[in-house]
Amino acid sequence: MPQESSQPPHRVAVLVDAGTNPFEVGVATEMFGLPRPELGLSGPLYEVTLCAPGPEIRMNHGFFTMSGLPGLEAVDTADTLIVPGRPDNVVPRGPDVLAAIRRAHARGVRVVSFCTGTFALAEAGLLDGRRAATHWMWAETFRDLHPAVRLEPDVLFVDEGDILTAAGSAAALDLGLHLWRRDHGAETANTVSRRLVFAAHRDGGQRQFVERPVPEVPDESLGPLLAWAQERLDEPLTVAGLAARAAVSPATLHRRFRSQLGTTPLAWLTGERVALACRLIERGEERLDVVAARSGLGTAANLRARLRRETGLSPSEYRKRFGGVPGEGAGALSV
């Protein structure tokens, strides 16, 4: 029987401006607007409203026109505002669009941009002195127009708490799953990612643009090695050990991780262990030493440090926000 959702749906407004890229609007509606039967809930966790500054909005390159959307007043009742990108980033946004973005931020709404939607947030004055991401092709233009923003040109997305910015169109998927993790935990985000047939977790600091030349031999894929390591996260895995398993030198392994995943073997391994620790806490394991041991993080102190770095929460705070029913005989989860 489907479980009842304990809270009303989180209201998401998607601001569709003239020339908006259809893909990013699609990402927002796919991520937060469609039913999620895979979660086994009787009601939605999110409620999406597309809104626009006019009665008809011509999308990027005139592929189609959207009409009948609610006006920008829909922003004033949202919990999260998503601003997709558009290609004409040197053309100023309309004052009504910028005013709606400013109102949302002043009201404490979580503001999210996809791809070059970051330009709109910067134009509204939300990003001065803050870190932000945008598409790498527009990085220099962005710097010229908005020098007060601390642009991170190589990352997939930036989470500044109340403002989150995704780099490219596909990075919107990464940021969307990151929001699912922030709101509902790693286990739920993993379930959604499986439904999307998309990688469950690519860290926001991962390189935005990863060159992938055609491999000279077909056996350089990291897939088998990653699957092998994921089954052994509680063991003392090392970069040298992973390299030996792949029958390559540590230097070659580093090059392959950089080329195929945009990260290092150690960073990937740590990320997988933190994700496993989150899932264990969500499933009700309260014994901190058990979580640390089973996830391969070793000590309770290391677990606390890594979890806070990745999620901004202590283990007990994470348990209160995302945890399920504690396992039988489990001890108290300390901070």
Buried (B, 14 or more C-beta within 10 A) or exposed (E): EEEEEEEEBBBBBBBBBBBBBBBBBBBBBBBBBEEBEEBEBEBBBBBBBBBBBBEEBBBBEEEEEBEEBEEBEBBBEBBBBBBBBBBEBEEEBBEEBBBBBBBBBEEEBBBBBBBBBBBBBBBBEBBEEBBBBBBBEBBEBBEEBBEEBEBBBBBBBBBBEEBBBBBBBBBBBBBBBBBBBBBBBBBBBBBBBEBBEBEBBBBBBBBBEEEEEEEEEEEBEBEEBBEEBEEEBBEEBEBEBBBEBBEBEBEEBBEBBBBBBBBBBBBBBBBBBBBBBBBBBBEBBBBBEBBBBBBBBBEBEBBBEBBBEBBEBBBBBBBEBBBEEBBEEEEEBEE
